Amino acid sequence: MSSSEKQSLPTTVTPLTPARPKQVKRSAIAHLIPLFALLYITWTSAPSVLSYLPDSTSSASSLALLDSAKCPAQPIPLNVGDDWNPLTDDIYAELAAKRLSKSVQIPTESYDNLPFDASDPIFDKHYAFAHFLENEYTKLFNSPVKHEVINYHGHLFTWEGSNPDLKPIVLMAHTDTVPVLPATLGDWTYPPFEGTITHDATPATPGTWIWGRGSSDCKNSLLGIYGAVERLVTDGFKPERTIIISNGFDEEIGGLRGSGSISKLLEGRYGRDGVAFLIDEGFTGLSEEYGSLVASLGMAEKGSTNVIIKVETLGGHSSVPPPHTGIGIMSLILAELEKNPFEPTLSPSSPYLKYLSCISEYAPRVPKSLKSQVKNPKKWKSLAKELAGSDRKLNSFLATTQAIDLISGGVKVNALPEYVEATVNYRISFTSSVNETLEHVAKVLTPLVHSLNFTLSAFDSAPRKSNSHITLETQGVYGLEPSPITPADSKSFQLIAGTSKHVFGEKTIVSPSGMFANTDTKSFWNLTSNLYRFTPALVTQNLYQHTVDERISLQGHLNTTRFFYKLLQNSQGWEAE
């Protein structure tokens, strides 16, 4: 019933005439009291009242943050020149499988204790691998491609372009692998250095697969690049822009002997920022996400540092132990570190937030809750915690991680340990630093050390101060800072994204992402700001790098080859400068 209807209803009650109140004289102060009360209420409630009003400054800030975190523009598929597809070339597919198998059969393991001198005979196994490459890919070792050996075992191929004014493109892959732990040999489905080729062997491996150490990391990319360039030479392709292939041989142990030497040579030839862009291996590839295929380009790389913790105490007979032996003290220290992990974060400068923006914008099955959180900067902090807590791989994208990897102490069961040492590996967040990491470690441990009545030297080279002393120091060099972050609005991103959409489908989402391990790109920071880490294959077809049953499907390997072939074709007429 409306208010007008209520007013028109008749009433049977005669209203009473109210009594006129007596007139009371009020002082001037009494008249002001209500005004004071009103002012007081307004003043005390101002923050809560204002919180409901539009804040132009806050709104502008949010818009700026969202703009910084937005997904890069998605180009149309790019298809310039010939379009060879090795997946439909049965003769080449069979050849590619055999070549990758042979490459696995030549062990090129790198160990942490290898000498820095690359001429040492312990590296001679790389001569056998180089011999294999030269026999299989003769067109890369002859004109028009120039081949150079760098520091005994590194390979540098240069295919000069017709326009010397254009910056070259660099394609990278390393020839070495991580070792196979002898204790795991019995766990492999097929021996790790036999390069077994299977056809529909198991429900999990339909089609053709190549098994063994290095089949994925990194001989897939290595031979994929070689196969693409070999085909271009065969086709009579004449590059407008110089094409460079750079192959280090010690990436798994730092890369200074191989790519470290090659990068210095290239900087001498082309100068700082003398390269248009480069692509190296990446943990990221192509994956199905919320109903879409996503190509994730590693456009940032985490830093790293190793912290050595030393506990020094008085020894003695174990029959008269203190409340905590040196090993007990070390246990408390390590437990304290693990109780205080680094905070996960999402920031516009981090590539992972751009990845979430791309997923939210283009993937059809993204939950509304995730989409709303990505679009609200005030929720990024809670979203980071939620994602990091749900999956340790996601946590690696969002936070500095710590891994207690080595510990030693004690020499005899009835002797108190006088010296205990542990090493903790830190992978530093894309937007953090080595110094920030070390400050966190010292801040966490200092109160505990003092409560135990130990003295402390924290990254300051101070000598031992007492018989109960703890030292924190970095291993070897200070550490590796996180890499520069590749800009997402670059022409190189558009070229790579357009190529990806042609090779993998027009609806493929191409997104920035990050690399939480380290690659040989760290030696090339001076040469270009456009650094990409990307393995152009489905992650479900490219499995178990660094562990038992490493393998890749032939389809994944052929897609890798096809991507690099099409990328170089698409570079014709492409303007980066």
C-alpha positions as CSV (number, residue, x, y, z in Angstrom):
1,M,0.0,0.0,0.0
2,S,1.4,3.4,-1.0
3,S,1.9,6.3,1.3
4,S,-0.8,8.3,-0.5
5,E,-3.3,5.5,0.1
6,K,-2.4,5.5,3.8
7,Q,-3.0,9.3,4.0
8,S,-6.4,9.0,2.4
9,L,-7.7,6.4,4.8
10,P,-10.5,7.8,7.1
11,T,-10.0,7.8,10.9
12,T,-12.6,7.3,13.6
13,V,-10.4,8.8,16.3
14,T,-10.6,12.5,17.1
15,P,-7.0,13.7,17.6
16,L,-6.2,15.4,20.8
17,T,-5.1,19.0,20.8
18,P,-1.6,19.1,22.3
19,A,-1.0,21.3,25.2
20,R,1.1,24.4,24.5
21,P,4.5,24.1,26.2
22,K,5.6,26.7,28.6
23,Q,8.1,29.2,27.2
24,V,11.5,28.7,28.9
25,K,14.3,31.2,28.5
26,R,17.7,29.7,27.5
27,S,21.1,31.2,27.8
28,A,23.3,31.8,24.8
29,I,25.6,28.9,25.8
30,A,22.7,26.6,25.9
31,H,21.9,27.5,22.3
32,L,25.5,26.6,21.3
33,I,25.6,23.1,23.0
34,P,23.8,21.3,20.1
35,L,26.1,22.9,17.6
36,F,29.2,21.8,19.6
37,A,27.7,18.3,19.8
38,L,27.1,18.2,16.0
39,L,30.7,19.4,15.3
40,Y,32.1,16.7,17.7
41,I,30.1,13.9,16.1
42,T,31.1,15.0,12.6
43,W,34.8,15.2,13.5
44,T,35.0,11.8,15.2
45,S,33.1,10.0,12.5
46,A,34.9,11.7,9.6
47,P,37.1,8.8,8.7
48,S,34.2,6.3,8.5
49,V,32.1,8.8,6.6
50,L,34.8,9.6,4.1
51,S,35.5,5.9,3.5
52,Y,32.1,5.7,1.7
53,L,32.9,8.7,-0.5
54,P,34.7,8.3,-3.9
55,D,38.5,8.7,-3.5
56,S,39.8,10.1,-6.8
57,T,43.4,9.6,-5.7
58,S,42.9,6.0,-4.7
59,S,40.9,5.3,-7.8
60,A,43.6,6.8,-10.0
61,S,46.2,4.7,-8.2
62,S,44.2,1.5,-8.7
63,L,43.8,2.3,-12.4
64,A,47.5,2.9,-12.8
65,L,48.3,-0.4,-11.1
66,L,45.8,-2.3,-13.3
67,D,47.3,-0.7,-16.4
68,S,50.8,-1.8,-15.4
69,A,49.6,-5.3,-14.7
70,K,47.4,-5.7,-17.9
71,C,47.9,-8.5,-20.4
72,P,49.9,-7.5,-23.5
73,A,48.0,-7.0,-26.7
74,Q,47.4,-10.3,-28.4
75,P,48.4,-10.2,-32.1
76,I,46.9,-12.1,-35.0
77,P,48.7,-15.3,-36.2
78,L,51.8,-14.4,-38.2
79,N,52.8,-16.5,-41.2
80,V,55.5,-15.1,-43.5
81,G,57.1,-17.1,-46.2
82,D,57.2,-20.9,-46.5
83,D,55.4,-22.9,-43.9
84,W,57.1,-26.2,-43.4
85,N,55.4,-28.5,-40.8
86,P,57.6,-31.3,-39.6
87,L,54.6,-33.0,-37.9
88,T,53.3,-33.9,-41.4
89,D,56.7,-34.8,-42.8
90,D,57.0,-38.5,-41.9
91,I,60.5,-38.8,-43.3
92,Y,61.8,-35.9,-41.3
93,A,59.9,-37.1,-38.2
94,E,61.6,-40.5,-38.3
95,L,65.0,-38.8,-38.8
96,A,64.4,-36.3,-35.9
97,A,63.5,-39.2,-33.5
98,K,66.7,-41.0,-34.4
99,R,68.9,-37.9,-34.0
100,L,67.5,-37.1,-30.6
101,S,68.0,-40.7,-29.5
102,K,71.6,-40.6,-30.7
103,S,72.2,-37.4,-28.8
104,V,71.0,-38.9,-25.6
105,Q,73.4,-41.9,-26.1
106,I,76.4,-39.5,-25.8
107,P,76.6,-38.5,-22.1
108,T,77.5,-34.9,-21.5
109,E,77.0,-34.7,-17.8
110,S,78.2,-31.7,-15.8
111,Y,79.3,-32.1,-12.1
112,D,79.7,-29.3,-9.6
113,N,83.4,-30.1,-9.0
114,L,84.6,-29.8,-12.6
115,P,87.6,-27.6,-13.1
116,F,87.2,-24.1,-14.6
117,D,89.8,-24.8,-17.3
118,A,87.7,-26.1,-20.2
119,S,90.9,-27.7,-21.7
120,D,91.0,-30.3,-18.9
121,P,90.6,-33.8,-20.3
122,I,87.5,-34.4,-18.1
123,F,85.6,-32.3,-20.7
124,D,86.7,-34.5,-23.6
125,K,83.3,-36.2,-23.8
126,H,82.1,-33.0,-25.5
127,Y,84.4,-33.8,-28.5
128,A,82.4,-36.9,-29.1
129,F,79.2,-34.9,-29.0
130,A,80.6,-32.2,-31.3
131,H,81.6,-35.0,-33.8
132,F,78.0,-36.3,-33.7
133,L,76.6,-32.8,-34.4
134,E,79.0,-32.1,-37.3
135,N,78.1,-35.5,-38.9
136,E,74.4,-35.1,-38.5
137,Y,74.0,-31.4,-39.4
138,T,76.6,-30.8,-42.1
139,K,74.7,-27.8,-43.4
140,L,75.3,-25.9,-40.2
141,F,79.0,-26.5,-40.3
142,N,79.4,-25.1,-43.9
143,S,78.6,-22.0,-45.9
144,P,76.4,-20.0,-45.7
145,V,76.6,-20.6,-41.9
146,K,79.8,-19.9,-40.1
147,H,80.7,-22.2,-37.2
148,E,83.2,-21.3,-34.4
149,V,84.4,-23.3,-31.4
150,I,84.5,-21.1,-28.3
151,N,86.6,-22.1,-25.3
152,Y,87.2,-25.6,-26.5
153,H,83.6,-26.9,-26.4
154,G,81.2,-24.0,-26.9
155,H,79.5,-23.7,-30.3
156,L,78.7,-20.4,-32.1
157,F,76.9,-20.4,-35.4
158,T,76.5,-17.1,-37.4
159,W,74.3,-16.9,-40.5
160,E,74.9,-13.4,-41.8
161,G,71.8,-11.4,-42.8
162,S,71.5,-9.3,-46.0
163,N,71.0,-6.1,-43.9
164,P,73.9,-5.4,-41.5
165,D,72.0,-2.5,-40.0
166,L,69.6,-4.9,-38.3
167,K,70.3,-6.3,-34.9
168,P,70.8,-10.1,-34.9
169,I,68.5,-12.7,-33.3
170,V,70.1,-15.2,-30.9
171,L,68.8,-18.7,-30.3
172,M,70.3,-20.6,-27.4
173,A,70.5,-24.1,-26.0
174,H,73.2,-25.9,-24.0
175,T,74.8,-29.2,-24.7
176,D,75.4,-30.5,-21.2
177,T,73.0,-32.3,-18.8
178,V,72.7,-32.9,-15.1
179,P,74.2,-36.2,-13.9
180,V,72.2,-39.4,-13.3
181,L,72.4,-40.5,-9.7
182,P,73.7,-44.1,-9.6
183,A,71.3,-45.0,-6.8
184,T,68.4,-44.2,-9.2
185,L,69.4,-46.3,-12.1
186,G,67.0,-49.1,-11.2
187,D,64.1,-46.6,-11.1
188,W,64.4,-45.7,-14.8
189,T,61.8,-47.4,-17.1
190,Y,64.6,-47.4,-19.8
191,P,68.3,-46.9,-19.1
192,P,69.0,-43.2,-19.1
193,F,71.7,-43.2,-21.8
194,E,70.1,-45.6,-24.3
195,G,67.9,-43.0,-25.9
196,T,65.0,-45.5,-26.2
197,I,62.3,-44.7,-28.7
198,T,58.9,-46.1,-27.8
199,H,55.6,-46.3,-29.7
200,D,52.4,-46.4,-27.7
201,A,54.3,-48.0,-24.8
202,T,51.9,-47.0,-22.0
203,P,48.6,-45.1,-21.7
204,A,50.6,-42.2,-20.4
205,T,52.9,-42.1,-23.4
206,P,50.7,-42.5,-26.5
207,G,52.5,-42.1,-29.8
208,T,56.3,-41.8,-30.2
209,W,58.5,-40.8,-27.2
210,I,62.3,-40.4,-26.8
211,W,63.6,-41.3,-23.3
212,G,66.7,-40.5,-21.4
213,R,68.9,-37.9,-19.8
214,G,68.9,-34.7,-21.9
215,S,66.0,-35.7,-24.1
216,S,64.2,-32.7,-22.8
217,D,66.8,-30.6,-21.0
218,C,68.2,-29.4,-23.3
219,K,68.9,-31.5,-26.4
220,N,65.3,-31.1,-27.5
221,S,65.7,-27.3,-28.0
222,L,69.3,-27.8,-29.3
223,L,68.3,-30.2,-32.1
224,G,65.0,-28.4,-32.7
225,I,66.9,-25.2,-33.5
226,Y,69.5,-27.1,-35.6
227,G,66.7,-28.9,-37.5
228,A,64.9,-25.6,-38.2
229,V,68.0,-23.8,-39.5
230,E,69.1,-26.9,-41.5
231,R,65.7,-26.8,-43.3
232,L,66.0,-23.1,-44.0
233,V,69.4,-23.6,-45.6
234,T,68.0,-26.5,-47.7
235,D,65.1,-24.2,-48.8
236,G,67.5,-21.5,-50.0
237,F,66.3,-19.1,-47.3
238,K,68.3,-15.8,-47.2
239,P,67.9,-14.1,-43.9
240,E,67.5,-10.3,-43.8
241,R,68.6,-10.2,-40.2
242,T,71.7,-12.1,-38.9
243,I,70.8,-15.4,-37.1
244,I,73.1,-16.6,-34.3
245,I,73.0,-19.9,-32.5
246,S,74.8,-20.0,-29.2
247,N,75.5,-23.3,-27.4
248,G,77.2,-23.4,-24.0
249,F,78.5,-26.6,-22.5
250,D,78.4,-26.1,-18.8
251,E,75.0,-24.4,-18.1
252,E,74.1,-26.9,-15.4
253,I,77.1,-25.7,-13.3
254,G,76.8,-22.0,-13.9
255,G,77.6,-21.5,-17.6
256,L,80.7,-19.3,-17.2
257,R,83.0,-21.4,-19.3
258,G,80.6,-21.7,-22.2
259,S,77.9,-19.0,-22.5
260,G,80.0,-16.7,-20.4
261,S,82.8,-16.8,-23.0
262,I,80.4,-16.6,-25.9
263,S,78.6,-13.5,-24.6
264,K,81.8,-11.6,-24.2
265,L,82.7,-12.4,-27.8
266,L,79.3,-11.3,-29.0
267,E,79.4,-8.1,-27.0
268,G,82.7,-7.3,-28.6
269,R,81.2,-7.8,-32.0
270,Y,77.8,-6.2,-31.7
271,G,78.2,-3.9,-28.7
272,R,75.9,-3.4,-25.7
273,D,72.3,-3.8,-26.6
274,G,73.5,-5.1,-29.9
275,V,71.0,-8.0,-30.2
276,A,67.3,-7.7,-31.1
277,F,66.2,-10.5,-28.8
278,L,67.2,-14.0,-27.7
279,I,65.3,-17.2,-26.8
280,D,66.7,-19.8,-24.5
281,E,65.3,-22.8,-22.8
282,G,62.5,-22.4,-20.3
283,F,60.5,-24.4,-17.7
284,T,57.5,-22.7,-19.1
285,G,56.0,-23.9,-22.4
286,L,52.4,-24.5,-23.5
287,S,49.7,-25.7,-21.1
288,E,46.0,-26.0,-20.8
289,E,44.6,-23.5,-18.4
290,Y,40.8,-22.9,-17.8
291,G,39.8,-24.1,-21.2
292,S,42.6,-22.4,-23.2
293,L,46.0,-23.2,-24.5
294,V,48.5,-20.8,-23.0
295,A,52.0,-20.1,-24.2
296,S,54.0,-18.8,-21.2
297,L,57.1,-16.8,-22.1
298,G,59.7,-16.6,-19.4
299,M,60.4,-12.9,-19.3
300,A,62.1,-12.7,-15.9
301,E,64.5,-15.0,-14.0
302,K,64.9,-15.3,-10.3
303,G,68.2,-14.5,-8.7
304,S,70.0,-16.9,-6.4
305,T,72.5,-17.1,-3.5
306,N,73.7,-19.8,-1.2
307,V,74.0,-19.1,2.5
308,I,76.5,-21.1,4.5
309,I,75.7,-21.4,8.2
310,K,78.5,-22.5,10.6
311,V,78.0,-23.5,14.2
312,E,81.2,-23.7,16.3
313,T,81.1,-25.1,19.9
314,L,83.3,-26.7,22.4
315,G,83.7,-30.4,22.0
316,G,83.9,-33.1,24.6
317,H,82.7,-36.6,25.5
318,S,79.1,-37.4,24.5
319,S,78.5,-38.8,27.9
320,V,78.3,-35.3,29.3
321,P,76.3,-33.4,26.7
322,P,75.0,-29.8,26.9
323,P,71.2,-29.2,26.4
324,H,71.9,-28.7,22.7
325,T,74.9,-30.1,20.8
326,G,76.3,-28.3,17.8
327,I,73.9,-30.4,15.7
328,G,71.0,-29.5,18.0
329,I,71.8,-25.8,17.7
330,M,71.9,-26.2,13.9
331,S,68.6,-27.9,14.0
332,L,67.0,-25.0,15.9
333,I,68.5,-22.6,13.4
334,L,67.2,-24.4,10.3
335,A,63.8,-24.9,11.9
336,E,63.6,-21.2,12.6
337,L,64.3,-20.4,9.0
338,E,61.6,-22.7,7.8
339,K,59.2,-21.2,10.3
340,N,59.7,-17.8,8.7
341,P,59.4,-18.2,4.9
342,F,59.4,-15.2,2.6
343,E,56.2,-13.4,1.9
344,P,54.6,-14.2,-1.5
345,T,53.7,-11.0,-3.4
346,L,51.9,-10.0,-6.6
347,S,53.1,-6.7,-8.1
348,P,52.6,-5.1,-11.5
349,S,56.3,-5.4,-12.3
350,S,56.2,-9.1,-11.7
351,P,55.4,-11.1,-14.9
352,Y,53.2,-13.5,-13.0
353,L,50.6,-10.9,-12.4
354,K,50.5,-10.2,-16.1
355,Y,50.0,-13.9,-16.6
356,L,47.0,-13.9,-14.3
357,S,45.6,-10.9,-16.2
358,C,45.9,-12.7,-19.5
359,I,44.2,-15.8,-18.1
360,S,41.5,-13.7,-16.5
361,E,40.9,-11.8,-19.7
362,Y,40.9,-14.5,-22.3
363,A,40.4,-18.0,-20.8
364,P,36.7,-19.0,-20.9
365,R,36.5,-21.0,-17.7
366,V,38.3,-18.7,-15.2
367,P,36.4,-18.7,-11.9
368,K,34.6,-15.3,-11.2
369,S,36.3,-15.1,-7.8
370,L,39.8,-15.3,-9.4
371,K,38.9,-12.8,-12.0
372,S,37.5,-10.3,-9.5
373,Q,40.7,-10.6,-7.3
374,V,43.0,-10.1,-10.3
375,K,41.0,-6.9,-11.2
376,N,41.2,-5.5,-7.6
377,P,44.7,-4.4,-6.5
378,K,43.5,-4.3,-2.9
379,K,43.1,-8.1,-3.1
380,W,46.5,-8.9,-4.6
381,K,48.1,-9.5,-1.3
382,S,45.5,-12.0,-0.1
383,L,45.5,-13.6,-3.6
384,A,49.3,-14.1,-3.5
385,K,49.0,-15.9,-0.1
386,E,46.1,-18.0,-1.4
387,L,47.9,-19.1,-4.5
388,A,51.3,-19.7,-2.8
389,G,49.6,-21.8,-0.1
390,S,47.8,-24.0,-2.7
391,D,50.8,-25.1,-4.7
392,R,54.6,-25.0,-4.1
393,K,55.3,-24.3,-7.8
394,L,53.1,-21.3,-7.6
395,N,54.9,-20.2,-4.5
396,S,58.1,-20.4,-6.5
397,F,56.7,-17.8,-8.9
398,L,55.5,-15.5,-6.1
399,A,58.2,-15.6,-3.4
400,T,61.8,-16.0,-2.6
401,T,62.3,-19.6,-1.8
402,Q,64.7,-21.3,0.6
403,A,65.9,-24.9,0.4
404,I,68.2,-26.5,3.0
405,D,70.2,-28.7,0.7
406,L,73.5,-29.6,2.5
407,I,74.4,-30.4,6.2
408,S,77.4,-32.0,7.8
409,G,78.7,-32.3,11.3
410,G,80.3,-34.7,13.8
411,V,83.1,-37.2,13.3
412,K,82.4,-39.9,15.9
413,V,79.4,-41.2,17.8
414,N,80.9,-40.6,21.3
415,A,82.4,-37.1,20.5
416,L,80.4,-33.9,20.7
417,P,80.5,-32.1,17.3
418,E,82.7,-29.1,17.4
419,Y,81.8,-27.8,13.9
420,V,78.5,-28.1,12.0
421,E,77.8,-26.6,8.6
422,A,74.7,-26.3,6.5
423,T,74.1,-24.7,3.1
424,V,70.8,-23.1,2.2
425,N,69.9,-22.3,-1.4
426,Y,67.8,-19.2,-2.0
427,R,66.0,-18.5,-5.3
428,I,65.3,-14.8,-5.1
429,S,61.9,-13.3,-6.2
430,F,61.8,-11.5,-9.5
431,T,61.3,-8.1,-7.7
432,S,63.6,-8.6,-4.7
433,S,67.4,-8.6,-4.4
434,V,70.3,-10.5,-2.9
435,N,70.7,-7.9,-0.2
436,E,67.1,-8.1,0.8
437,T,67.4,-11.9,1.1
438,L,70.4,-11.8,3.3
439,E,68.8,-9.1,5.5
440,H,65.8,-11.4,6.0
441,V,68.0,-14.3,7.1
442,A,69.9,-12.2,9.6
443,K,66.7,-10.7,11.0
444,V,65.1,-14.1,11.5
445,L,68.2,-15.7,13.1
446,T,69.6,-12.9,15.3
447,P,67.1,-13.2,18.2
448,L,67.4,-17.0,18.3
449,V,71.2,-16.8,18.3
450,H,71.2,-14.3,21.2
451,S,68.7,-16.4,23.2
452,L,71.1,-19.4,22.9
453,N,74.0,-17.2,24.2
454,F,75.9,-17.6,21.0
455,T,77.8,-14.8,19.3
456,L,77.1,-14.1,15.7
457,S,78.9,-12.9,12.5
458,A,76.2,-12.2,9.9
459,F,77.7,-11.6,6.4
460,D,80.3,-9.2,7.8
461,S,83.5,-11.3,7.7
462,A,84.0,-10.7,11.4
463,P,86.2,-13.3,13.1
464,R,85.0,-15.8,15.7
465,K,84.0,-14.0,18.8
466,S,83.6,-16.8,21.3
467,N,83.7,-20.5,21.8
468,S,80.0,-20.6,21.0
469,H,79.8,-18.8,17.7
470,I,77.6,-18.8,14.6
471,T,78.7,-17.5,11.2
472,L,76.5,-16.6,8.3
473,E,78.2,-16.1,4.9
474,T,77.6,-16.4,1.2
475,Q,79.1,-19.2,-0.8
476,G,81.7,-18.1,-3.3
477,V,80.4,-15.0,-5.2
478,Y,77.9,-12.7,-3.5
479,G,75.0,-14.1,-5.5
480,L,73.1,-13.6,-8.7
481,E,70.6,-10.7,-8.8
482,P,67.2,-11.3,-10.4
483,S,67.4,-10.6,-14.1
484,P,66.1,-7.5,-15.8
485,I,62.4,-8.0,-16.6
486,T,61.7,-8.1,-20.3
487,P,59.2,-5.4,-21.4
488,A,55.8,-6.8,-22.4
489,D,55.0,-4.1,-24.8
490,S,57.9,-4.8,-27.1
491,K,57.9,-5.7,-30.8
492,S,59.8,-8.9,-30.1
493,F,56.9,-10.0,-27.9
494,Q,54.5,-9.4,-30.8
495,L,56.7,-11.4,-33.2
496,I,57.0,-14.4,-30.8
497,A,53.3,-14.2,-29.9
498,G,52.2,-14.1,-33.5
499,T,54.4,-17.0,-34.3
500,S,53.0,-19.0,-31.4
501,K,49.5,-18.3,-32.5
502,H,50.2,-19.6,-36.0
503,V,52.0,-22.8,-34.8
504,F,49.7,-23.7,-31.9
505,G,46.4,-22.1,-32.9
506,E,44.8,-18.7,-33.2
507,K,43.1,-18.9,-29.8
508,T,46.4,-19.6,-28.0
509,I,46.9,-17.1,-25.2
510,V,50.5,-15.8,-25.2
511,S,51.4,-14.5,-21.8
512,P,54.4,-13.2,-19.8
513,S,55.7,-15.5,-17.1
514,G,58.9,-16.1,-15.2
515,M,61.7,-18.6,-14.9
516,F,62.4,-19.7,-11.3
517,A,65.6,-21.6,-12.2
518,N,68.6,-20.0,-13.8
519,T,69.7,-20.2,-17.4
520,D,72.6,-19.1,-19.6
521,T,70.7,-15.9,-20.4
522,K,72.3,-14.4,-17.3
523,S,75.5,-13.9,-19.3
524,F,73.6,-11.9,-22.0
525,W,72.0,-9.1,-20.0
526,N,74.3,-6.5,-21.6
527,L,73.3,-7.6,-25.2
528,T,69.6,-7.1,-25.1
529,S,66.7,-6.2,-22.9
530,N,64.5,-8.7,-24.7
531,L,65.3,-12.0,-23.0
532,Y,62.9,-14.9,-23.4
533,R,63.0,-18.4,-21.8
534,F,60.6,-20.7,-23.7
535,T,60.4,-24.3,-24.7
536,P,57.8,-24.4,-27.5
537,A,56.1,-27.7,-26.6
538,L,53.3,-28.8,-24.4
539,V,54.4,-29.3,-20.9
540,T,52.6,-32.6,-20.8
541,Q,54.8,-33.8,-23.7
542,N,58.0,-32.7,-22.1
543,L,58.6,-34.4,-18.8
544,Y,60.8,-35.0,-15.8
545,Q,63.8,-32.7,-16.4
546,H,66.6,-33.4,-13.9
547,T,65.0,-36.6,-12.6
548,V,64.1,-40.2,-13.3
549,D,62.4,-41.1,-16.7
550,E,63.2,-37.8,-18.4
551,R,61.5,-37.9,-21.8
552,I,59.8,-36.0,-24.6
553,S,57.2,-36.9,-27.1
554,L,58.2,-36.8,-30.8
555,Q,55.3,-34.4,-31.3
556,G,56.7,-32.1,-28.7
557,H,60.1,-32.2,-30.3
558,L,58.7,-31.5,-33.8
559,N,56.6,-28.6,-32.5
560,T,59.8,-27.1,-31.1
561,T,61.4,-27.5,-34.5
562,R,58.4,-26.0,-36.3
563,F,58.3,-23.0,-34.0
564,F,61.9,-22.0,-34.6
565,Y,61.5,-22.5,-38.3
566,K,58.4,-20.3,-38.5
567,L,60.0,-17.7,-36.1
568,L,62.9,-17.1,-38.4
569,Q,60.7,-17.0,-41.5
570,N,58.5,-14.4,-39.7
571,S,61.5,-12.3,-38.9
572,Q,61.7,-11.3,-42.6
573,G,60.6,-7.7,-42.8
574,W,60.1,-7.5,-39.1
575,E,61.1,-4.1,-37.7
576,A,62.6,-4.1,-34.2
577,E,64.6,-1.0,-34.4
